[in-house]
Amino acid sequence: MNAREIPKPGRGAGYRKASEVGTFLFCRRAWWFERQGAPSDREPERVLGTAYHQRHGERVAATPRVQVLARLVLALAVTLFLLGLWLSVP
């Protein structure tokens, strides 16, 4: 089986997004209209939610860099503390 034969997640592969399930549970008719491509009255909320998730994803991607920076600062602080103790010993 090659990569072309493996179904990709999406509407045709039997997969559903969490937002689709939420729409279906809220209102089956709204779910059906969404699948037909009908415009939604909640477009402003969708745009805000998409922007929020984009920012959140960027923060999550930056987490390893922040952890490395925190470890470097901690190592510097411990080094300075030990240097201060060593220099204060008579």
N, C-alpha and C positions, 0 to 999 in steps of 0.2 A: 504494500500500500504506500503510495507516495503522498506528498503534501497536498496535491490537488484533490485527492480522494477523501481527505479528512474534513468533515464538516466543521465550519467555523461557527462560533457563537453568533447568533442573530435570529431574526424572525423565521428564516427558513429552516433552521436546524433544530427546532423544537425547544429553543431556549427562550426564556422570558426575563426581562430586566425587572428589578425590584420595583421600579416606578410603574411598570405595566401592571404588576400584581396589585400594587396599591390603588391604581386607578380602577382596576377591575373590581376590587373589594369595595371601593367607594361607590362606584356606579358602573354597571355593566354597559350601559348605553354610552357613557363617556369613553370607556375603554374602546368600544366599537368605533366611535367617531374618530378617536385618536389613531386607530389602526387604518382608517380610511383616509387619513391625512387632513381631516377637518381642522380648521384653526381653533385654538383654545382661548377661552376667556382668561386663562391664568398665565398667559405669556410673560407678563412682567415678573411674576413669581418664579417662573422657570428660568428666566434670564438671570435673576438674582441668585438662584440656587446653583446654576451652572458656574457663575463667577465665584461663589463661595467655595465650591468644590475644587475649582482650579487653584485658588489661593491655598486651600488646605493641602492639596497635592504638592504644591511647591514647597510648603513648610515641611511636609513629611520627607520630601526628597532632600532637604537641607539638613535634616536631623543628624546624619553621620558626621557632617562637617562641624556642626556645633559641638558634638560630643568630643571630637578630636581637639577642638579649640579649648574646651573645658578641661580636658586632661592635661593639655600643655600649660594652661594657667595654674592648675593645681600643682603640677610638677615644679613650676617656677616658684610658687608660694612656699612649698615644702623646702626647696633648695635654699631660698632666702632665709627661711626660719632656721634651718640647720646651720647656715653660714653665720647668722646672727648669734646663735648659741655658741658656736665654735670660737667666734671672735670675742665673746664676752667672758670666756673662761680665762682666769688669770694664769 
